[in-house]
Amino acid sequence: MFTSRAEYRLLLREDNADLRLREIGFGLGLVPDQEYASFVRKREMISEDLQRIAQTRVTLTERENSVLTRLGIEDIQKGTTLEHLLKRSDISYADLADMDDVSRETSSDVREQVEIQIKYRGYIDRQLEQVERSKKLETAVIPAELDYASIRGLTTEVREKLEKGRPDTLGQASRIPGITPAAISILAIALRANTWKDISG
C-alpha cells in the first residue's frame, strides 16, 4: 500500500516506520534483542534531543550570528530556542549543527526525526486528533432503516454503495471502497441528529 494513498499519510510515513512498528514486531518475537535495544536507544535519543532543543536558547554569539547572516535571517532575538528556529522553513537541522556543538554530534537518523517532528508538529497533532475522533465514530450504529437517499450531501455513487453494503456501523461504512471521509462526516452528523430526517430538510 502506498502511504500517499493512506487516509492518515502524515502519520504513516516511511521515515517513522520503525518507531511505529518495531515495538509490535518485538512483542511478536520478530525482532532480535540486539536490534530492539538499538531501536530503544534511538527512540530515547530522539526524545532527549527534542527536549534539549526546546530548552536551548541562542545567545547570538559570533558563531550563531555568522550562520544567521549566511541564511539572510535578521529577525532572531536573543533567547530564542533552537526549537523555535527549527520550526522555520528557512532553517534546517544542519544549520543548527553549524551553531551548536551538541547538534553537530547528533546522529543523522535522530536529526531527521527531530526535524520532521518539529517542523510538522501542528499538522501531525491535528491528524492525531482526527484519528481519535475516528475511533469514537468507529462503533456508531447506523439504523437498519436509514434512508440514505434522504441525506443531503451524499453523492449518488456513495448512496448506491451504502444501500448495497448496508453497513451496521460508521466504521464498516468507512471501509467500503469509494466511501470518502466527507461522506462519513455527513453520516455522523445524521446520527448525532438522532434521526436523518432532521437534517434532510
N, C-alpha and C positions, 0 to 999 in steps of 0.2 A: 504494500500500500504506500502510495506517495504521500509524504507528510503535507505537501501543498494542497492535497485534497481532503485532509483531515479537518474535522469541524473545529478542533482546538489546536491548530497547527503552531500557534505561538508556544504552546507547552510541549507538543510532540516534535521536538527538534532533534536533528541528528547529533548536534553537539552535546546534548544533555542526556543521550540515551543511557549512558552508564549510570548517571545519577538517578534516573527513573527506574531502571530495570536490574541493576547489579544486585541490589538488596534482595529482590524477589528471586533472582537466579541462585543466589547463595542459599536462601531458605529452601529451595528445591533441590539443593545438592549439585547444582550445575556449575558452580564457580569454585575453583580451588581456594584453600585457605590463604595462600600467599597472595593470590590475585585479589582476594577480597580485602585483605589487610592493606594492600596498596591503594585500593579504592577508598577505604575508610579514611586513610591518611589524606588523600586528595580532597575528599569531602570536608575534612576538618580544616585543611589549609584554605579552602575557598571561604569557609565561614570565618576563619580568623582574619583573612585578608579583607573581607567585606567590612568587618568591624574596625580593622586598622585604618582603612582609608576613610571611613566615616568619622574617625576621631582625629586623624592627622590634618593639621592646618598649615597652609603656606605662610611663610613669614616674609615673602618677597625678597629672598636673598638674591645675590648677583646671579647665581645659577638658575634660580627659578625665573627671574626676570628675563634672562637670556632666552630661555625656552619660550616664554610667553611672547617676547618680541619677535622671535623667529616665526611664531604662529600668527602674528599680527593681532594678538589679543591685548587689549589695553584696559578692559573694564573689571579686572580682578582685584578685589580688595584684600588687604592683609587679614589673615584669619579664616579665609575661605578654605573649606575642607577639600581634600582630594576627591571625595565622593562628588561634591558639587561640580568640580572641574570635569570629572569623567562623564557626568550627565550631559555635558555639552557635546554637540555634534562635531565641533571643530577640535576636540581634544581626545586623543586615544590613550590607551594604557601605555603604549610605547612612549608617549610624551611625558606621562607621569614618571616613567623609568628614567627619563633624562633629568628629571628634577629631584628624584628621591632614590637613595641607595637601596632601601628595602624593596621598593617597587622594581628596581633593576634586577634584583636577585630572585624575584618571584618566577616560578616556572611558567612556561608558555601555556600549558593546559589550564593552570589556575588563572592566569591572566585572562584567557579567553572567556572563561565562565564569569569571572568578576565583571569584566567589561560588559558582557551581554546582559547580565542580571541588573546592572545599574542603569545602563542606557535604556533598557526596555522595561524597567520595573513597573511603570504605570500601566503599560499595555498588558503585561503579564498578570498583574494584580486584578485588572478588570476581567481578564479571561478566567482567572481562578474564581472570581465571584460568579461569573456566568456558569462555570462548572457546578458550583454549589447550588445555584438556582435550578439548574437542570436536574440535579439529584433529587431535589424536592418535588419536581414535577414528574419524575420517573414513575411514581406509583399512583398518580392522579387517575382515578377511574373515569372512563368515558361511558356514559349511559348507553345501553344497547339500543335504545330507541332514538338516539341522537340523529337529527335530520341535518346532514352536512350541507344540503342544498340551501338551507335557510341561514347559513352563517356567511355574513358578508366578508369579503376579503380573500376567500379561498378561490383559487383558480379552478377551472373546470377539470383540469388534469388531476389536481390534488383531491378534489371531491370524488372523482371516479376511483382513485386509488384507495381512499379511505372507505368508500362504500363497499368496494370489493374486499378489502382486507379486514374491515370491521375490528380494529384493534380494541382491546379491553382497557388499555391504559395509554397515557401520553408517551410513556417510554416505548411501548410497542409501536405506536404511530410514528415516532421519530426514526425508527429503524426500517420503515417501509421505503424502498428506493423511490426517490423523487419527491419525498415529503421534506420540505425545506424548514429551517429553523423559524422562518417567518410564519409558516403555516401552523407550526406547533404553538407559537406565541398566540396566534388568533384562537386556537382551540383552548388554550389555557385561560384566556380571558372569558371565553364562553362558559367554561366550567366554573370559574370563580363567580360568575354572574348568577349561579345557581341553576339557570336554565338558558339554553342557547337562544330561546325566543326573546330574552331580554335584550340581546344585542343585535338581533336580526333586523330590527327596525321595521 
